[in-house]
Amino acid sequence: MGHATRCVPIIELLRKHNHLILGVTALNVDYFNYHFPQLEKVDMPSYGIKYTRRIPIVLKVLLQLPRIFYVIKKEKRILDSIISLNRINLVISDNRYGCYSKQIESIFITHQLNLQLPFFSAWVNKLHHKFIRRFHEIWVPDFKNVEDRLSGKLSEDFPEIKNRVTYIEPLSALQNLDLPEQPNKIPLLILLSGPEPQRSILESNLLLNKSLQHKQVVLVRGCSKTNKNLKEGFIVFDFVFGKKLAELIAQADRVVCRSGYSTLMDLHLLRKKNLVLIPTPGQTEQEYLANFWQKKFQANLCLQSQAKNFEF
């Protein structure tokens, strides 16, 4: 979903003078239908990466590489057909490795040029660069100035891709919204997101936290599945998008959330500094970003295993 939300400002800009077709999956089609009901959409295959409680995410992804390569080839065939039928002259791909064409300008969006992994880092980055060198341009949603960057080492470029990289500054679906000055009416805002089962594990841990029992808490669950253990004192939303989400964040004194990069860009845009970041266990990108933001922006870091007893 983070990849979907950060594409919103690009879509908003381009649709003013272009005919756009959005490639969607079952996971993000409702989001795009909500924001862009009038735009044409085509179904694209999902990479279908699955997560478990026990196997580290990096290892789990490596084990699923054969399927991922299959989907990359499949999405390439679908894109070639779309280009042929619709006379497309530009493709913008957010982390879809197969959505490129040698015949027309192809752009790849990523904030991860330098993947931070506990093992196989050199090999994985070499493979990563092999795929993204197929694109004519690489857009990085971060600041060009190293001192200003939100993603730290993740967006460091390499000699073999340097001439294709452009830093386009942070992207957020919450930018360009007309928000009035908001007082901090919400003592604590919890934003849950990310893959299952880790989202549900974190939700359960937070609901057991005694320090939350006597606080005014707004919880955005990121899930429509019923949870019978939700506390009566919480104000609960399953999903919140757009201006409503921006208003909740703007009114929050403290925000508790995952350290996904799209969420961090939203928080930076809205100038939120009182943060508690809880990285998804085993997701090395989020673990790196949580530590980086703790050092650079004084964010509070809480491990998921500590969420039951953390003093919020």
Secondary structure as the mmCIF struct_conf table of DSSP 4:
data_model
#
loop_
_struct_conf.conf_type_id
_struct_conf.id
_struct_conf.beg_label_comp_id
_struct_conf.beg_label_asym_id
_struct_conf.beg_label_seq_id
_struct_conf.end_label_comp_id
_struct_conf.end_label_asym_id
_struct_conf.end_label_seq_id
HELX_RH_AL_P HELX_RH_AL_P1 GLY A 2 ARG A 6
TURN_TY1_P TURN_TY1_P1 CYS A 7 CYS A 7
HELX_RH_AL_P HELX_RH_AL_P2 VAL A 8 LEU A 14
TURN_TY1_P TURN_TY1_P2 ARG A 15 HIS A 17
BEND BEND1 ASN A 18 ASN A 18
STRN STRN1 ILE A 21 VAL A 24
TURN_TY1_P TURN_TY1_P3 ALA A 26 ASN A 28
HELX_RH_AL_P HELX_RH_AL_P3 VAL A 29 HIS A 35
TURN_TY1_P TURN_TY1_P4 PRO A 37 GLN A 38
BEND BEND2 LEU A 39 LEU A 39
STRN STRN2 GLU A 40 ASP A 43
BEND BEND3 ARG A 53 ILE A 55
HELX_RH_AL_P HELX_RH_AL_P4 ILE A 57 LEU A 63
TURN_TY1_P TURN_TY1_P5 GLN A 64 GLN A 64
HELX_RH_AL_P HELX_RH_AL_P5 LEU A 65 ASN A 86
TURN_TY1_P TURN_TY1_P6 ARG A 87 ARG A 87
STRN STRN3 LEU A 90 ASP A 94
BEND BEND4 ASN A 95 ASN A 95
TURN_TY1_P TURN_TY1_P7 TYR A 97 GLY A 98
BEND BEND5 LYS A 102 ILE A 104
STRN STRN4 GLU A 105 ILE A 109
BEND BEND6 HIS A 111 HIS A 111
BEND BEND7 LEU A 113 ASN A 114
BEND BEND8 PRO A 118 PHE A 120
HELX_RH_AL_P HELX_RH_AL_P6 SER A 121 ILE A 132
TURN_TY1_P TURN_TY1_P8 ARG A 133 ARG A 134
BEND BEND9 PHE A 135 HIS A 136
STRN STRN5 GLU A 137 VAL A 140
BEND BEND10 PRO A 141 ASP A 142
BEND BEND11 LYS A 144 ASN A 145
HELX_RH_3T_P HELX_RH_3T_P1 VAL A 146 ASP A 148
BEND BEND12 LEU A 150 SER A 151
HELX_RH_3T_P HELX_RH_3T_P2 GLY A 152 SER A 155
TURN_TY1_P TURN_TY1_P9 PRO A 159 ILE A 161
HELX_RH_3T_P HELX_RH_3T_P3 LYS A 162 ARG A 164
STRN STRN6 VAL A 165 TYR A 167
TURN_TY1_P TURN_TY1_P10 ALA A 173 ASN A 176
STRN STRN7 ILE A 186 LEU A 191
BEND BEND13 GLY A 194 PRO A 195
TURN_TY1_P TURN_TY1_P11 GLU A 196 PRO A 197
HELX_RH_AL_P HELX_RH_AL_P7 GLN A 198 LEU A 207
TURN_TY1_P TURN_TY1_P12 LEU A 208 LEU A 208
HELX_RH_3T_P HELX_RH_3T_P4 LYS A 210 LEU A 212
TURN_TY1_P TURN_TY1_P13 GLN A 213 HIS A 214
BEND BEND14 LYS A 215 LYS A 215
STRN STRN8 VAL A 217 VAL A 220
BEND BEND15 GLY A 222 GLY A 222
BEND BEND16 LYS A 225 LYS A 225
TURN_TY1_P TURN_TY1_P14 LYS A 228 ASN A 229
TURN_TY1_P TURN_TY1_P15 GLU A 232 GLY A 233
BEND BEND17 PHE A 234 PHE A 234
STRN STRN9 ILE A 235 PHE A 237
BEND BEND18 ASP A 238 ASP A 238
HELX_RH_AL_P HELX_RH_AL_P8 GLY A 242 GLN A 251
STRN STRN10 ALA A 252 CYS A 257
HELX_RH_AL_P HELX_RH_AL_P9 TYR A 261 LEU A 269
TURN_TY1_P TURN_TY1_P16 LEU A 270 ARG A 271
STRN STRN11 LEU A 275 LEU A 277
HELX_LH_PP_P HELX_LH_PP_P1 PRO A 279 THR A 280
TURN_TY1_P TURN_TY1_P17 PRO A 281 GLY A 282
HELX_RH_AL_P HELX_RH_AL_P10 THR A 284 PHE A 297
STRN STRN12 ASN A 300 LEU A 301
HELX_RH_3T_P HELX_RH_3T_P5 GLN A 304 GLN A 306
TURN_TY1_P TURN_TY1_P18 ALA A 307 ASN A 309
#
